[in-house]
Amino acid sequence: MKKDNVIKAALLGAGTVGSGVYALSGMLEDEMIQKAGGKLEIKKVLVRDMTKKRDGIPQNVLTDKWDEILNDDEIQLVIEVMGGIEPAKTYITQAILAGKQVVTANKDLLAEHGQELLSMAEERDVDLQFEAAVAGAIPIIRPLKQNMTASLLTEIMGIVNGTTNYILTKMAEEGMGYEEALEKATELGYAEADPTADVEGYDAGRKMAIMASLAYNSEVVFSDVYTEGITKITAEDMYYAKEFGYVIKLVGIAKVDDGKIEVKVHPMLIPNHHPLASVRDSFNAVFLHGDACDDAMFMGRGAGKMPTASAVMGDAITVVRNILHDNCGWNGGLAYKKMPVKKIEETKSRFFLRLRVSERPGTLANIASVMGNNDVMIDQVYSKYTKDGAQELVITTGFVLEQDFNNALMILSGMSAIKEVCGRIRVYG
């Protein structure tokens, strides 16, 4: 092998994922020659604290000076696994402008500035690869940019957050309440000390912004994505879902309707026969439907040290091959369309609604009247009595404009016969 077939790289970040990338690059040292035509050598690892010991990473490759990497002409590839928007955005921008190739796992950055960075990379014939930014080890970015481009994707559905999927699985299968399931997820390391980004749907929302942009060739940023978390899901919701033949999942959805992009993240009742219903614990999955490809599902580990490192190194292998064959600069995924994104009030859904009502003649008729007056069609009504003597009504609706459903719900909430609106969850269909 020629000396110039060794591609030198810098790794930005030596945390959980960074240490996994460094370890995997060593494990793949001999394989790289066959897979990419050359070797990858991580020459520098950028860290914030030089005094902190990094298991498996030699002290002599550590640096806390970005300029040492930026101004080193030997370093052709920058691998960013720091996370967050700054300073990652500055480092990646400067690397691209310096003609260095980039691999990143940074969903926060790409969900806000992905198109800006892709355009910059395209202008300078530089690779910007980011498979690890969505769903860890699951290959979904490259299929959206390449394999699926011959199909018009009519729907993307994703369970793309392992923490919430684990929590909902425990609630459904073991009867745990939300707080107990969250505590268990934290013990096992699935949930962070502050789980807000996961349980409120923000993490999934960022991933859906990235996938929607790629699938529909139109820029979607995180602020465009409607997000609703799982904190209000109860054991009672789980009970009724099971009774009706559903499971509850936190789902991201992207589709195009009437020339507008619809992209949102929220809990959803999914029928037991749907492929996503069987995705349990911390696993992730993305389900696609296209006019030519029909149905396809990608499933696997969506996070974690080595699964994410696997996706990062897959991109690194591609970049090394591209450098050695002088083939850098085509990234795909540029937004050449300008489709507006729908507000949540403009979208349509079916709903599961749980109410506690007074036992009073005419209550159900009044509820039906309010819904009918707001163009909400009732599909099913299930009734039972609770321990305190109140009547619990579970109602499922047909497809309804969110604005119309919200209007009906506001009126219902003010009725004296309605003791409590216990739950409201969208239903797949």
FENZILIN-V735627 format. One line per field, one symbol per residue. burial: b if it has 24 or more other ideal C-beta (glycine too) atoms within 12 Angstrom, else e. A space follows every 10 residues. Layout:
BEGIN
burial = ???
END
This chain:
BEGIN
burial = eeeeebbbbb bbbbbbbbbb bbbbbbebee ebeeebbbbb bbbbbbbeee eeebebbeee bbbeebeebb eeeebbbbbb bbbbbeebbe bbbbbbebbb bbbbbbbbbb bbbbbbbbeb beebebbbbb bbbbbbbbbb bbbbbeebee eebbbbbbbb bbbbbbbbbb bbeeeeebee bbebbeeeeb beeebebbbb bbbbbbbbbb bbbbbbbbbb bbebbbbbbb bebbbbbbbb beebebbbbb bbbbbbeeee bbbbbbbbbb eeebbbbebb bbbbbbbbbb eeeeebbbbb bbbbbbbbbb bbbbbbbbbb bbbbeeebbe bbbbbeeebe bbebeebbbb bbbbbbbbee eebbebbeeb beebebebee beeeeeeeee bbbbbbbeeb bbebbbebbe ebeebebbbb bbbbbbbbe
END
